[in-house]
Amino acid sequence: MSDCPSTYFDHGATTPLRPEVAAAMAEARAEPLGNPTGSHRPAQRARRLLEEARDEVAAHLGRDPGEVIFTSGGTESANLAVFGALGAAARRGSPGPAVVVSSAVEHPAVRESCRAAARWSAVTWREVAVDRSGTVDVDALAGLVDVETALVAVMLANNETGVVQPLHGLAEVVRERAPHARVFTDAVQAASFLDLAHAAAGADLVALSAHKVGGPVGVGVLAVRPPADIDPRQYGGGQERERRSGTQDVVGAVGLAAALRLAATEREDTVRRVGALRDRLAAGLTDRLDGVHRTVAPGVDVLPGHLHLCLVGIEREELLLALSERGICASGGSSCASGALEASYVLAAMGVPDEVARGAIRFTLGHDTTGEDVDRALAIVPGVVDSLRHDA
Ligand code: PLP
């Protein structure tokens, strides 16, 4: 975080690499590592570390190690889930044109995969609406899935708002009404705070990304529980049980396993502590500022680290820049690769009017957020907002 050394409220974008994780990765690197497919000592060592990491990730997800596919991150996992599951359904000879149903608030990794699948193949894509709180409407989902549905994608927790979806109930509806459908959940944001063995149990496919949970950038997982199946997206040496060819990033896998282990060990404390800090930040900002809306009403199930606000009369780009100059790192909630802020389809799906969504700001707290960080934000943010309003 060298550009932004002061106060970091952007854990939803990426989390700092935890020192314990860096230490586990350094230990893995300390002795020669071969290619895990080889037969000499360094290769055997790599294979052992990779399989130990796989066992640990599987235990964390409450799944068998054979279900865990290492990937390059959340985006690849989402693409593999969508195209892989649709490919497998086509191969099985699904009873009609394959239909993929996704929630209207999915991350672009899922949403754009669905859009591309619909553009390039005989797949029909339907989006299921969310209510004002950003929660998927169970009845709307029930009305959209049927015997032709091959895949239903509903994220476990939203990256912009932190809203946690009622995945168990949604998965049940899918199983009742769409017997051929597989359920995929993008658990990338949820992994730091939720017990995934329980929270993601209703999903056949689950995606994770290490850098959102204190691990390294560039490694992730897709877990695929039989009888769900995926066709590969990349072909080659047949690694990851023929489902994702390419030499595995052993050190990255060790880092992901270490990050998940830490998150699990500290979960109870993290959820309580981070949730209390987030609540204090929310209460402090709403007390000190006029014209501030909490995008998600209190009482809705939201990850403990997320606080999403809309500030009337504020342009979020200007606000984020002004805050950054004062050492506060927050986010507008959605950004494209150029870093430019885009209009949020998530907020639009929740029925937030455009003029309100213009002033959207997301604070995402993490395991390393402190009371001093919150004090600092409370001391700085209201003044910055007031002066932007004054200058407008
Ligand atoms: N899914 C969600 C919910 C995310 O928040 C992100 C990252 O912002 C991704 C997927 C993509 O993950 P990665 O950055 O590892 O490709």
Residues whose N, C-alpha, C, O or C-beta is under 5 A from the ligand:
A	BS01	PLP	G12 A13 G73 G74 T75 H107 A109 A157 N159 D186 V188 Q189 S209
